[in-house]
């Protein structure tokens, strides 16, 4: 006798959503990226300018600069300057003392100025980012997570389909019932961009800035157009990752933080109820 097919899950049902490998990598990656961003900002404070090309020094033209002039903090990008007093360039620390550094103490690791300590934090957590990422990507090929869950189909990138998903997200209308189990096209594009573009880019450009890597693999400098170009690309990728984190957290809060966070801890997820 043939067993009856499994019933289609409906809104309100609790289902298995995230595999253990995904959950472990998610939290490891979140911790690593947070520490890398904060220690990276302290490293940036040592020379708060970005250049294109092989060289960069105080008197070379920078495409991005954060600094202070008199009693005014500023951010300059491609010749456009914005006053940032109290936030960037010129701010007060927890003791009320005026500080002239790019990023404030609450955004950096360590909070006090120390380039040496920031580099130690950065190098340690770079390994915590790179090694689990490699393991996760290999494991996801074996368990078919990538082709099953993140494969982008032609119909999904049709302009009409993309525009529909953008409008639904803008109106905060999230999938319900069984549809909530699948990644929508915006999620697929965002996750694919992070996994296959931003994280590899931030790791490779970070390696390119290492003198040891330069000596053993000099082609890396040519690949990214020089050490300063690699540094610029490294910070651009890092800030795009920070932007992804902010949007991701906002979506979790709007979609229901208890249910979303529980699913990433236990793997169990309550399907949102279908609307009448």
Order of alpha helices (4+ residues) and beta strands (2+ residues): beta-alpha-beta-beta-beta-beta-beta-beta-alpha-alpha-alpha-alpha-alpha-alpha-alpha-beta
